[in-house]
Amino acid sequence: MAKRKPLITVEEIIEIHENIIKKYGGESGVLNRGILEFAVDWVNSHPRKSIFWKVAILMREIISGHPLTQF
Protein backbone atom coordinates (compact mmCIF):
# COMPACT_ATOMS: atom_id res chain seq x y z
CA MET A 1 0.00 0.00 0.00
CA ALA A 2 1.41 3.38 -1.00
CA LYS A 3 2.01 5.92 1.74
CA ARG A 4 -0.39 8.86 1.55
CA LYS A 5 0.82 12.43 1.47
CA PRO A 6 -0.05 14.14 4.76
CA LEU A 7 -2.88 16.66 4.69
CA ILE A 8 -0.73 19.18 6.56
CA THR A 9 2.53 19.27 8.48
CA VAL A 10 3.54 21.01 11.70
CA GLU A 11 5.94 23.16 9.68
CA GLU A 12 3.08 24.32 7.44
CA ILE A 13 0.97 25.32 10.46
CA ILE A 14 3.90 27.28 11.89
CA GLU A 15 4.44 28.96 8.52
CA ILE A 16 0.75 29.95 8.34
CA HIS A 17 1.01 31.37 11.86
CA GLU A 18 4.12 33.36 10.92
CA ASN A 19 2.36 34.80 7.86
CA ILE A 20 -0.63 35.87 9.98
CA ILE A 21 1.69 37.51 12.53
CA LYS A 22 3.55 39.39 9.77
CA LYS A 23 0.27 40.67 8.33
CA TYR A 24 -1.63 41.53 11.52
CA GLY A 25 1.09 41.86 14.15
CA GLY A 26 1.77 39.99 17.34
CA GLU A 27 4.40 37.68 18.70
CA SER A 28 5.52 34.69 16.69
CA GLY A 29 6.64 31.40 18.11
CA VAL A 30 5.61 27.99 19.33
CA LEU A 31 4.68 27.38 22.96
CA ASN A 32 3.97 23.66 22.74
CA ARG A 33 5.06 21.78 19.63
CA GLY A 34 3.71 18.53 21.09
CA ILE A 35 0.11 19.73 20.79
CA LEU A 36 0.67 20.57 17.13
CA GLU A 37 2.36 17.24 16.47
CA PHE A 38 -0.49 15.35 18.16
CA ALA A 39 -3.17 17.15 16.13
CA VAL A 40 -1.30 16.75 12.84
CA ASP A 41 -0.58 13.07 13.49
CA TRP A 42 -4.21 12.48 14.45
CA VAL A 43 -5.70 13.98 11.27
CA ASN A 44 -3.06 12.42 9.02
CA SER A 45 -3.67 8.97 10.52
CA HIS A 46 -7.39 9.00 9.63
CA PRO A 47 -7.43 9.05 5.80
CA ARG A 48 -11.11 8.10 5.52
CA LYS A 49 -12.41 11.03 7.57
CA SER A 50 -13.76 14.06 5.73
CA ILE A 51 -11.74 17.23 5.25
CA PHE A 52 -14.30 19.02 7.44
CA TRP A 53 -13.65 16.60 10.31
CA LYS A 54 -9.90 17.04 9.92
CA VAL A 55 -10.08 20.84 9.92
CA ALA A 56 -12.37 20.77 12.95
CA ILE A 57 -9.88 18.61 14.87
CA LEU A 58 -6.97 20.87 13.94
CA MET A 59 -8.86 24.03 14.89
CA ARG A 60 -10.05 22.56 18.19
CA GLU A 61 -6.51 21.61 19.18
CA ILE A 62 -5.05 24.97 18.13
CA ILE A 63 -7.78 26.98 19.88
CA SER A 64 -8.06 24.95 23.08
CA GLY A 65 -4.42 23.88 23.41
CA HIS A 66 -2.83 27.28 22.63
CA PRO A 67 0.34 25.78 21.10
CA LEU A 68 1.25 29.04 19.34
CA THR A 69 2.03 32.47 20.75
CA GLN A 70 -0.62 35.03 19.97
CA PHE A 71 0.29 38.41 21.47
C-alpha positions in Angstrom: 0.0 0.0 0.0 1.4 3.4 -1.0 2.0 5.9 1.7 -0.4 8.9 1.6 0.8 12.4 1.5 0.0 14.1 4.8 -2.9 16.7 4.7 -0.7 19.2 6.6 2.5 19.3 8.5 3.5 21.0 11.7 5.9 23.2 9.7 3.1 24.3 7.4 1.0 25.3 10.5 3.9 27.3 11.9 4.4 29.0 8.5 0.7 30.0 8.3 1.0 31.4 11.9 4.1 33.4 10.9 2.4 34.8 7.9 -0.6 35.9 10.0 1.7 37.5 12.5 3.5 39.4 9.8 0.3 40.7 8.3 -1.6 41.5 11.5 1.1 41.9 14.1 1.8 40.0 17.3 4.4 37.7 18.7 5.5 34.7 16.7 6.6 31.4 18.1 5.6 28.0 19.3 4.7 27.4 23.0 4.0 23.7 22.7 5.1 21.8 19.6 3.7 18.5 21.1 0.1 19.7 20.8 0.7 20.6 17.1 2.4 17.2 16.5 -0.5 15.4 18.2 -3.2 17.2 16.1 -1.3 16.7 12.8 -0.6 13.1 13.5 -4.2 12.5 14.5 -5.7 14.0 11.3 -3.1 12.4 9.0 -3.7 9.0 10.5 -7.4 9.0 9.6 -7.4 9.0 5.8 -11.1 8.1 5.5 -12.4 11.0 7.6 -13.8 14.1 5.7 -11.7 17.2 5.3 -14.3 19.0 7.4 -13.6 16.6 10.3 -9.9 17.0 9.9 -10.1 20.8 9.9 -12.4 20.8 13.0 -9.9 18.6 14.9 -7.0 20.9 13.9 -8.9 24.0 14.9 -10.1 22.6 18.2 -6.5 21.6 19.2 -5.0 25.0 18.1 -7.8 27.0 19.9 -8.1 25.0 23.1 -4.4 23.9 23.4 -2.8 27.3 22.6 0.3 25.8 21.1 1.2 29.0 19.3 2.0 32.5 20.8 -0.6 35.0 20.0 0.3 38.4 21.5 
